[in-house]
């Protein structure tokens, strides 16, 4: 009789264990969704979302934050390191941050519901994302985060102008302003869209090109009073 009762109780015990595990997972996901990113003074939260796993995505007036968890492997989806940013404190392990002025492009895949954020080459936070310099955020559905990200990135653009340089080449000179500050970052791209790294386009003299770019930036600063 006792054995018969034990057999009847085993499924109930297993169900309780599974139910307890489900509750713990739910509480963990809820806890992650309530996590707050390490924002700077005066930085306000504009949108809070969750990815398909339940990890928080936070868009603020200054940056885009994502917490995919502390145990993810480095790569396009998570770099898993601590990187300082504009504030006085570093990003805690597990959080990744891209300032709006560090983002070159925001893409949206309506079929897979993936928000892809591509960083500007050469930025320290962007370099940590790997060779593709991008973050893929898998959302449950399209949200206003997509349009907000595009608007915030566009708002950082101060000027973008194509400048003729030596040997018939051109470079694209852009200036981006960090939100909440007067800091302006100048970025120079070659005619093919790659970031200029010291060599002139089309084999032009790099010293001459650099001098022409510096003169163009001085002219733009005077024109825009920056």
MIFIVO-566611 format. One line per field, with one value per residue: residue number from 1; x negated, y negated, z of N, C-alpha, C in turn. Coordinates in nm, 3 decimals, padded with zeros to 5 digits. Example, Ala and Ser with C-alpha at 12.3 -4.5 7.8 and 13.67 -1.06 7.14 Angstrom:
2
num 1/2
n.x -01.319/-01.285
n.y 00.569/00.225
n.z 00.780/00.708
ca.x -01.230/-01.367
ca.y 00.450/00.106
ca.z 00.780/00.714
c.x -01.320/-01.290
c.y 00.330/-00.003
c.z 00.780/00.787
//
This chain:
226
num 1/2/3/4/5/6/7/8/9/10/11/12/13/14/15/16/17/18/19/20/21/22/23/24/25/26/27/28/29/30/31/32/33/34/35/36/37/38/39/40/41/42/43/44/45/46/47/48/49/50/51/52/53/54/55/56/57/58/59/60/61/62/63/64/65/66/67/68/69/70/71/72/73/74/75/76/77/78/79/80/81/82/83/84/85/86/87/88/89/90/91/92/93/94/95/96/97/98/99/100/101/102/103/104/105/106/107/108/109/110/111/112/113/114/115/116/117/118/119/120/121/122/123/124/125/126/127/128/129/130/131/132/133/134/135/136/137/138/139/140/141/142/143/144/145/146/147/148/149/150/151/152/153/154/155/156/157/158/159/160/161/162/163/164/165/166/167/168/169/170/171/172/173/174/175/176/177/178/179/180/181/182/183/184/185/186/187/188/189/190/191/192/193/194/195/196/197/198/199/200/201/202/203/204/205/206/207/208/209/210/211/212/213/214/215/216/217/218/219/220/221/222/223/224/225/226
n.x -00.083/-00.195/-00.393/-00.234/-00.113/-00.340/-00.409/-00.197/-00.245/-00.480/-00.457/-00.330/-00.523/-00.727/-00.597/-00.570/-00.837/-00.906/-00.731/-00.826/-01.080/-01.004/-00.881/-01.104/-01.259/-01.088/-01.087/-01.354/-01.375/-01.197/-01.334/-01.566/-01.447/-01.376/-01.613/-01.836/-02.016/-02.354/-02.326/-02.419/-02.438/-02.149/-02.061/-01.789/-01.544/-01.389/-01.265/-01.182/-01.245/-01.218/-01.423/-01.384/-01.449/-01.400/-01.572/-01.670/-01.634/-01.728/-01.657/-01.788/-01.814/-02.075/-02.200/-02.201/-02.124/-02.190/-02.129/-02.244/-02.313/-02.559/-02.714/-02.745/-02.908/-03.186/-03.138/-02.931/-02.680/-02.720/-02.968/-03.070/-03.248/-03.399/-03.364/-03.466/-03.273/-03.128/-03.072/-03.165/-03.192/-03.252/-03.097/-02.909/-02.982/-02.825/-02.641/-02.604/-02.685/-02.606/-02.665/-02.447/-02.580/-02.778/-02.679/-02.640/-02.446/-02.105/-01.920/-01.632/-01.486/-01.203/-01.097/-01.236/-01.227/-01.446/-01.653/-01.916/-02.207/-02.462/-02.789/-02.998/-03.310/-03.621/-03.557/-03.590/-03.402/-03.266/-03.458/-03.475/-03.266/-03.337/-03.454/-03.246/-03.127/-02.868/-02.542/-02.297/-01.966/-01.715/-01.383/-01.054/-00.845/-00.784/-00.860/-00.832/-01.091/-01.251/-01.203/-01.263/-01.536/-01.647/-01.577/-01.714/-01.981/-02.004/-01.971/-02.214/-02.383/-02.574/-02.695/-02.749/-02.956/-03.081/-03.414/-03.637/-03.957/-04.312/-04.429/-04.183/-04.018/-03.770/-03.651/-03.438/-03.333/-03.222/-03.044/-02.964/-02.759/-02.785/-02.517/-02.372/-02.596/-02.860/-03.047/-03.201/-03.255/-03.467/-03.453/-03.605/-03.552/-03.653/-03.600/-03.476/-03.328/-03.456/-03.631/-03.865/-04.202/-04.445/-04.570/-04.562/-04.278/-04.249/-04.523/-04.639/-04.860/-04.901/-04.970/-04.914/-04.639/-04.554/-04.616/-04.439/-04.195/-04.203/-04.203/-03.950/-03.789/-03.847/-03.732/-03.463/-03.411/-03.434/-03.227/-03.000/-03.021/-03.135
n.y 00.120/-00.124/-00.155/-00.184/-00.431/-00.596/-00.577/-00.715/-00.968/-01.053/-01.172/-01.409/-01.531/-01.569/-01.746/-01.964/-02.034/-02.108/-02.318/-02.493/-02.549/-02.683/-02.910/-03.026/-03.088/-03.271/-03.476/-03.548/-03.652/-03.865/-04.012/-04.085/-04.245/-04.461/-04.578/-04.853/-05.060/-05.192/-05.500/-05.842/-06.157/-06.350/-06.207/-06.066/-05.807/-05.692/-05.487/-05.159/-04.827/-04.469/-04.198/-03.893/-03.698/-03.810/-03.992/-04.324/-04.616/-04.942/-05.266/-05.583/-05.941/-05.979/-05.743/-05.397/-05.106/-04.765/-04.461/-04.159/-03.957/-03.825/-03.610/-03.565/-03.485/-03.661/-03.875/-03.957/-03.966/-04.007/-04.162/-04.121/-04.251/-04.503/-04.840/-05.177/-05.484/-05.798/-05.899/-05.914/-05.664/-05.311/-05.085/-04.832/-04.478/-04.290/-04.478/-04.656/-04.944/-05.198/-05.517/-05.759/-05.919/-05.752/-05.575/-05.459/-05.358/-05.249/-04.964/-04.769/-04.455/-04.339/-04.087/-03.902/-04.044/-04.197/-04.436/-04.609/-04.763/-04.957/-05.054/-05.352/-05.334/-05.305/-05.404/-05.344/-05.192/-05.080/-04.924/-04.711/-04.552/-04.371/-04.251/-04.316/-04.532/-04.574/-04.546/-04.309/-04.313/-04.118/-04.144/-04.105/-04.211/-04.475/-04.795/-05.127/-05.175/-05.138/-05.356/-05.561/-05.521/-05.575/-05.846/-05.962/-05.912/-06.056/-06.310/-06.369/-06.443/-06.699/-06.818/-06.713/-06.675/-06.656/-06.667/-06.788/-06.654/-06.598/-06.486/-06.442/-06.307/-06.245/-06.311/-06.233/-06.444/-06.445/-06.562/-06.486/-06.538/-06.478/-06.371/-06.584/-06.734/-06.961/-06.846/-06.769/-06.535/-06.466/-06.288/-06.124/-05.998/-05.790/-05.804/-05.562/-05.501/-05.385/-05.432/-05.696/-05.626/-05.748/-05.712/-05.848/-05.892/-05.700/-05.667/-05.913/-06.173/-06.126/-06.317/-06.561/-06.530/-06.509/-06.764/-06.915/-06.820/-06.899/-07.176/-07.203/-07.124/-07.326/-07.541/-07.463/-07.462/-07.735/-07.830/-07.713/-07.787/-07.628
n.z 00.000/00.081/-00.112/-00.337/-00.284/-00.287/-00.556/-00.667/-00.570/-00.688/-00.956/-00.879/-00.720/-00.909/-01.077/-00.907/-00.878/-01.140/-01.172/-00.977/-01.085/-01.316/-01.206/-01.082/-01.305/-01.429/-01.235/-01.246/-01.505/-01.485/-01.295/-01.439/-01.631/-01.481/-01.424/-01.412/-01.630/-01.608/-01.603/-01.684/-01.503/-01.541/-01.757/-01.922/-01.926/-02.217/-02.367/-02.274/-02.337/-02.397/-02.502/-02.699/-02.517/-02.279/-02.169/-02.072/-02.278/-02.313/-02.405/-02.387/-02.336/-02.404/-02.496/-02.616/-02.444/-02.358/-02.193/-02.216/-02.045/-01.813/-01.894/-02.162/-02.474/-02.628/-02.917/-03.204/-03.088/-02.821/-02.623/-02.370/-02.190/-01.976/-02.035/-02.032/-02.052/-02.150/-01.899/-01.547/-01.446/-01.508/-01.746/-01.598/-01.575/-01.821/-01.917/-02.221/-02.409/-02.641/-02.739/-02.886/-03.067/-03.150/-03.328/-03.653/-03.827/-03.829/-03.857/-03.958/-03.954/-04.069/-04.096/-03.933/-03.703/-03.604/-03.471/-03.591/-03.499/-03.610/-03.546/-03.551/-03.714/-03.539/-03.288/-02.938/-02.787/-02.997/-03.124/-02.950/-03.022/-03.209/-03.536/-03.714/-03.604/-03.493/-03.338/-03.282/-03.202/-03.091/-03.112/-02.971/-03.113/-03.352/-03.226/-03.086/-03.041/-03.265/-03.448/-03.271/-03.218/-03.470/-03.496/-03.278/-03.344/-03.584/-03.481/-03.366/-03.566/-03.687/-03.912/-04.249/-04.507/-04.837/-04.944/-05.186/-05.268/-05.316/-05.641/-05.765/-05.590/-05.329/-04.997/-04.721/-04.478/-04.154/-03.866/-03.537/-03.256/-02.913/-02.716/-02.470/-02.422/-02.527/-02.681/-02.983/-03.233/-03.500/-03.800/-04.069/-04.388/-04.661/-05.021/-05.085/-04.869/-04.654/-04.345/-04.327/-04.280/-04.263/-04.505/-04.833/-05.058/-05.359/-05.390/-05.341/-05.215/-04.878/-04.683/-04.801/-04.841/-04.575/-04.481/-04.640/-04.547/-04.278/-04.313/-04.427/-04.212/-04.030/-04.167/-04.166/-03.892/-03.838/-03.996/-03.884/-03.625/-03.417
ca.x 00.000/-00.283/-00.458/-00.133/-00.097/-00.461/-00.403/-00.100/-00.297/-00.597/-00.425/-00.300/-00.651/-00.795/-00.525/-00.605/-00.973/-00.903/-00.662/-00.919/-01.183/-00.941/-00.865/-01.235/-01.298/-01.005/-01.135/-01.484/-01.350/-01.140/-01.440/-01.650/-01.373/-01.370/-01.747/-01.854/-02.151/-02.432/-02.314/-02.487/-02.352/-02.068/-02.020/-01.653/-01.498/-01.284/-01.195/-01.233/-01.194/-01.286/-01.447/-01.303/-01.483/-01.355/-01.674/-01.627/-01.690/-01.688/-01.698/-01.785/-01.844/-02.216/-02.258/-02.124/-02.180/-02.134/-02.186/-02.218/-02.357/-02.704/-02.784/-02.744/-03.040/-03.212/-03.098/-02.836/-02.561/-02.756/-03.112/-03.100/-03.358/-03.370/-03.420/-03.425/-03.206/-03.143/-03.056/-03.278/-03.194/-03.252/-02.978/-02.925/-02.986/-02.694/-02.579/-02.677/-02.634/-02.650/-02.609/-02.382/-02.679/-02.869/-02.604/-02.640/-02.325/-02.005/-01.844/-01.523/-01.443/-01.063/-01.064/-01.294/-01.211/-01.580/-01.702/-02.061/-02.271/-02.599/-02.864/-03.098/-03.443/-03.721/-03.516/-03.634/-03.289/-03.230/-03.561/-03.449/-03.158/-03.391/-03.486/-03.129/-03.093/-02.722/-02.464/-02.167/-01.870/-01.601/-01.265/-00.931/-00.765/-00.831/-00.817/-00.877/-01.235/-01.314/-01.197/-01.331/-01.680/-01.682/-01.565/-01.820/-02.107/-02.000/-01.981/-02.353/-02.458/-02.589/-02.720/-02.806/-02.988/-03.184/-03.521/-03.734/-04.096/-04.412/-04.418/-04.044/-03.945/-03.681/-03.630/-03.317/-03.363/-03.101/-03.060/-02.858/-02.761/-02.744/-02.398/-02.391/-02.724/-02.903/-03.156/-03.177/-03.353/-03.479/-03.484/-03.634/-03.538/-03.696/-03.490/-03.407/-03.252/-03.541/-03.688/-04.001/-04.295/-04.576/-04.609/-04.477/-04.197/-04.304/-04.668/-04.685/-04.956/-04.823/-04.998/-04.838/-04.497/-04.532/-04.616/-04.316/-04.085/-04.213/-04.157/-03.805/-03.727/-03.857/-03.632/-03.331/-03.399/-03.408/-03.097/-02.893/-03.048/-03.153
ca.y 00.000/-00.240/-00.168/-00.235/-00.573/-00.663/-00.590/-00.819/-01.099/-01.093/-01.273/-01.537/-01.589/-01.616/-01.866/-02.076/-02.075/-02.180/-02.445/-02.579/-02.595/-02.782/-03.033/-03.088/-03.147/-03.390/-03.581/-03.595/-03.737/-03.990/-04.087/-04.146/-04.351/-04.578/-04.631/-04.988/-05.079/-05.293/-05.625/-05.960/-06.260/-06.419/-06.116/-06.020/-05.690/-05.723/-05.363/-05.036/-04.709/-04.343/-04.114/-03.771/-03.617/-03.882/-04.085/-04.462/-04.711/-05.074/-05.382/-05.705/-06.062/-05.981/-05.620/-05.273/-05.006/-04.630/-04.366/-04.022/-03.862/-03.830/-03.488/-03.547/-03.485/-03.782/-03.870/-04.056/-03.973/-04.058/-04.162/-04.063/-04.316/-04.631/-04.950/-05.309/-05.568/-05.941/-05.932/-05.893/-05.526/-05.217/-05.001/-04.706/-04.356/-04.246/-04.586/-04.716/-05.078/-05.276/-05.651/-05.786/-05.977/-05.645/-05.484/-05.501/-05.317/-05.169/-04.883/-04.690/-04.340/-04.320/-03.945/-03.838/-04.136/-04.222/-04.572/-04.606/-04.892/-04.953/-05.163/-05.424/-05.275/-05.382/-05.434/-05.237/-05.105/-05.009/-04.823/-04.596/-04.471/-04.274/-04.302/-04.369/-04.658/-04.583/-04.478/-04.257/-04.304/-04.039/-04.193/-04.026/-04.276/-04.611/-04.891/-05.262/-05.180/-05.146/-05.494/-05.646/-05.508/-05.649/-05.989/-06.006/-05.911/-06.170/-06.435/-06.395/-06.487/-06.844/-06.850/-06.607/-06.743/-06.592/-06.762/-06.745/-06.651/-06.585/-06.383/-06.420/-06.227/-06.314/-06.250/-06.279/-06.495/-06.454/-06.600/-06.434/-06.596/-06.388/-06.424/-06.636/-06.802/-07.039/-06.772/-06.735/-06.441/-06.472/-06.159/-06.141/-05.875/-05.792/-05.806/-05.433/-05.482/-05.336/-05.542/-05.733/-05.581/-05.808/-05.703/-05.930/-05.817/-05.680/-05.676/-06.052/-06.200/-06.132/-06.440/-06.668/-06.507/-06.542/-06.910/-06.964/-06.786/-06.987/-07.309/-07.195/-07.120/-07.462/-07.624/-07.423/-07.512/-07.880/-07.852/-07.666/-07.841/-07.517
ca.z 00.000/00.089/-00.242/-00.428/-00.254/-00.332/-00.702/-00.698/-00.530/-00.769/-01.058/-00.817/-00.679/-01.029/-01.123/-00.820/-00.909/-01.267/-01.150/-00.904/-01.178/-01.403/-01.129/-01.063/-01.433/-01.448/-01.145/-01.295/-01.622/-01.436/-01.229/-01.542/-01.699/-01.392/-01.407/-01.463/-01.681/-01.535/-01.677/-01.632/-01.445/-01.640/-01.864/-01.896/-02.000/-02.314/-02.401/-02.213/-02.405/-02.367/-02.619/-02.699/-02.400/-02.162/-02.122/-02.094/-02.375/-02.264/-02.485/-02.307/-02.412/-02.439/-02.549/-02.621/-02.353/-02.366/-02.098/-02.260/-01.944/-01.789/-01.933/-02.307/-02.536/-02.706/-03.057/-03.251/-03.003/-02.688/-02.609/-02.241/-02.122/-01.912/-02.112/-01.984/-02.150/-02.129/-01.758/-01.458/-01.400/-01.619/-01.766/-01.526/-01.654/-01.870/-01.992/-02.332/-02.432/-02.756/-02.744/-03.014/-03.158/-03.192/-03.416/-03.793/-03.900/-03.758/-03.953/-03.901/-04.031/-04.030/-04.099/-03.814/-03.590/-03.554/-03.480/-03.605/-03.474/-03.658/-03.487/-03.629/-03.696/-03.466/-03.151/-02.847/-02.757/-03.120/-03.149/-02.865/-03.077/-03.302/-03.670/-03.784/-03.535/-03.493/-03.236/-03.326/-03.093/-03.134/-03.041/-02.984/-03.217/-03.379/-03.125/-03.118/-03.024/-03.397/-03.495/-03.175/-03.239/-03.592/-03.469/-03.187/-03.418/-03.677/-03.405/-03.328/-03.684/-03.697/-04.053/-04.331/-04.632/-04.920/-04.970/-05.288/-05.223/-05.421/-05.746/-05.803/-05.492/-05.235/-04.866/-04.654/-04.345/-04.073/-03.726/-03.452/-03.122/-02.806/-02.648/-02.336/-02.406/-02.643/-02.744/-03.123/-03.289/-03.645/-03.861/-04.211/-04.466/-04.801/-05.118/-05.089/-04.745/-04.544/-04.267/-04.363/-04.175/-04.282/-04.645/-04.918/-05.155/-05.494/-05.388/-05.327/-05.108/-04.754/-04.609/-04.866/-04.811/-04.435/-04.470/-04.700/-04.457/-04.161/-04.354/-04.445/-04.079/-03.974/-04.234/-04.118/-03.754/-03.843/-04.058/-03.795/-03.490/-03.325
c.x -00.087/-00.352/-00.362/-00.114/-00.218/-00.459/-00.306/-00.156/-00.413/-00.563/-00.396/-00.429/-00.725/-00.728/-00.559/-00.746/-00.979/-00.838/-00.752/-01.028/-01.128/-00.923/-00.999/-01.284/-01.219/-01.054/-01.269/-01.467/-01.291/-01.244/-01.531/-01.578/-01.362/-01.508/-01.759/-01.997/-02.222/-02.433/-02.391/-02.386/-02.279/-02.020/-01.885/-01.620/-01.381/-01.199/-01.263/-01.164/-01.263/-01.310/-01.368/-01.333/-01.434/-01.456/-01.636/-01.705/-01.638/-01.745/-01.682/-01.809/-01.988/-02.263/-02.155/-02.197/-02.112/-02.206/-02.153/-02.263/-02.508/-02.782/-02.786/-02.886/-03.061/-03.168/-02.995/-02.720/-02.594/-02.906/-03.157/-03.216/-03.311/-03.439/-03.374/-03.353/-03.219/-03.137/-03.179/-03.289/-03.192/-03.119/-02.999/-02.921/-02.845/-02.622/-02.668/-02.607/-02.692/-02.583/-02.548/-02.481/-02.778/-02.803/-02.600/-02.508/-02.236/-01.921/-01.738/-01.483/-01.301/-01.021/-01.111/-01.276/-01.346/-01.616/-01.855/-02.117/-02.418/-02.673/-02.959/-03.234/-03.535/-03.683/-03.550/-03.521/-03.249/-03.330/-03.537/-03.340/-03.209/-03.408/-03.367/-03.078/-02.942/-02.663/-02.334/-02.077/-01.744/-01.479/-01.146/-00.845/-00.829/-00.776/-00.865/-01.025/-01.305/-01.318/-01.270/-01.482/-01.724/-01.677/-01.679/-01.955/-02.113/-02.020/-02.125/-02.435/-02.457/-02.606/-02.777/-02.830/-03.100/-03.285/-03.612/-03.876/-04.186/-04.380/-04.273/-03.964/-03.852/-03.679/-03.502/-03.353/-03.233/-03.137/-02.938/-02.871/-02.709/-02.624/-02.429/-02.521/-02.752/-03.016/-03.117/-03.291/-03.350/-03.523/-03.499/-03.628/-03.593/-03.574/-03.412/-03.329/-03.332/-03.602/-03.831/-04.095/-04.436/-04.625/-04.512/-04.396/-04.265/-04.456/-04.723/-04.781/-04.880/-04.848/-04.922/-04.690/-04.467/-04.527/-04.488/-04.195/-04.086/-04.168/-04.006/-03.733/-03.734/-03.752/-03.491/-03.308/-03.365/-03.268/-02.982/-02.910/-03.056/-03.302
c.y -00.125/-00.265/-00.227/-00.386/-00.652/-00.683/-00.700/-00.958/-01.146/-01.194/-01.409/-01.608/-01.644/-01.742/-01.987/-02.126/-02.155/-02.316/-02.544/-02.634/-02.702/-02.915/-03.105/-03.154/-03.274/-03.505/-03.636/-03.689/-03.870/-04.076/-04.155/-04.261/-04.476/-04.641/-04.768/-05.005/-05.190/-05.426/-05.737/-06.058/-06.334/-06.333/-06.055/-05.898/-05.729/-05.600/-05.248/-04.919/-04.585/-04.268/-03.984/-03.681/-03.683/-03.979/-04.229/-04.534/-04.848/-05.180/-05.506/-05.825/-06.063/-05.858/-05.508/-05.170/-04.871/-04.543/-04.225/-03.917/-03.861/-03.713/-03.465/-03.553/-03.615/-03.764/-03.975/-04.074/-04.020/-04.053/-04.116/-04.126/-04.443/-04.741/-05.083/-05.386/-05.714/-05.979/-05.899/-05.748/-05.432/-05.144/-04.871/-04.586/-04.314/-04.353/-04.625/-04.846/-05.135/-05.412/-05.676/-05.842/-05.872/-05.550/-05.540/-05.471/-05.233/-05.096/-04.800/-04.581/-04.306/-04.174/-03.876/-03.923/-04.161/-04.368/-04.566/-04.746/-04.879/-05.075/-05.230/-05.361/-05.367/-05.417/-05.316/-05.140/-05.022/-04.898/-04.697/-04.505/-04.366/-04.333/-04.361/-04.499/-04.679/-04.506/-04.433/-04.242/-04.236/-04.078/-04.100/-04.081/-04.412/-04.704/-05.029/-05.279/-05.198/-05.291/-05.589/-05.642/-05.585/-05.800/-06.039/-06.008/-06.030/-06.302/-06.468/-06.451/-06.639/-06.886/-06.727/-06.666/-06.671/-06.698/-06.709/-06.753/-06.624/-06.471/-06.347/-06.336/-06.311/-06.238/-06.309/-06.318/-06.510/-06.494/-06.551/-06.495/-06.495/-06.447/-06.471/-06.708/-06.883/-06.969/-06.731/-06.646/-06.449/-06.336/-06.180/-06.006/-05.896/-05.788/-05.676/-05.405/-05.429/-05.454/-05.566/-05.699/-05.635/-05.802/-05.783/-05.844/-05.811/-05.701/-05.816/-06.066/-06.215/-06.261/-06.558/-06.655/-06.545/-06.693/-06.969/-06.936/-06.876/-07.129/-07.311/-07.195/-07.257/-07.554/-07.591/-07.470/-07.660/-07.907/-07.819/-07.715/-07.729/-07.496
c.z 00.000/-00.045/-00.344/-00.408/-00.303/-00.482/-00.742/-00.669/-00.618/-00.877/-00.997/-00.773/-00.800/-01.082/-01.039/-00.849/-01.038/-01.251/-01.075/-00.994/-01.271/-01.332/-01.109/-01.191/-01.459/-01.361/-01.191/-01.413/-01.579/-01.368/-01.329/-01.609/-01.613/-01.371/-01.473/-01.512/-01.604/-01.610/-01.609/-01.574/-01.557/-01.755/-01.830/-01.982/-02.090/-02.347/-02.328/-02.281/-02.350/-02.496/-02.605/-02.579/-02.272/-02.106/-02.158/-02.203/-02.335/-02.356/-02.398/-02.397/-02.463/-02.517/-02.556/-02.535/-02.376/-02.264/-02.144/-02.161/-01.930/-01.844/-02.083/-02.361/-02.614/-02.851/-03.089/-03.155/-02.862/-02.671/-02.471/-02.166/-02.054/-01.991/-02.055/-02.092/-02.106/-01.982/-01.677/-01.413/-01.519/-01.631/-01.691/-01.621/-01.694/-01.949/-02.110/-02.369/-02.561/-02.747/-02.880/-03.115/-03.209/-03.293/-03.557/-03.863/-03.810/-03.862/-03.883/-03.998/-03.986/-04.029/-03.971/-03.688/-03.523/-03.578/-03.481/-03.593/-03.511/-03.608/-03.584/-03.607/-03.617/-03.325/-03.062/-02.816/-02.878/-03.148/-03.068/-02.920/-03.174/-03.441/-03.744/-03.722/-03.529/-03.376/-03.299/-03.204/-03.145/-03.050/-03.062/-03.097/-03.245/-03.272/-03.166/-03.094/-03.158/-03.445/-03.401/-03.197/-03.363/-03.568/-03.381/-03.257/-03.512/-03.604/-03.366/-03.444/-03.692/-03.842/-04.121/-04.470/-04.706/-04.964/-05.081/-05.235/-05.343/-05.517/-05.778/-05.707/-05.407/-05.103/-04.809/-04.511/-04.268/-03.931/-03.650/-03.313/-03.020/-02.733/-02.506/-02.315/-02.532/-02.719/-02.885/-03.171/-03.440/-03.697/-04.011/-04.280/-04.606/-04.893/-05.123/-04.961/-04.629/-04.471/-04.309/-04.249/-04.195/-04.425/-04.730/-05.014/-05.291/-05.498/-05.377/-05.210/-04.976/-04.675/-04.669/-04.837/-04.668/-04.415/-04.528/-04.610/-04.334/-04.194/-04.372/-04.310/-04.013/-04.036/-04.185/-03.974/-03.754/-03.898/-03.961/-03.651/-03.386/-03.298
//
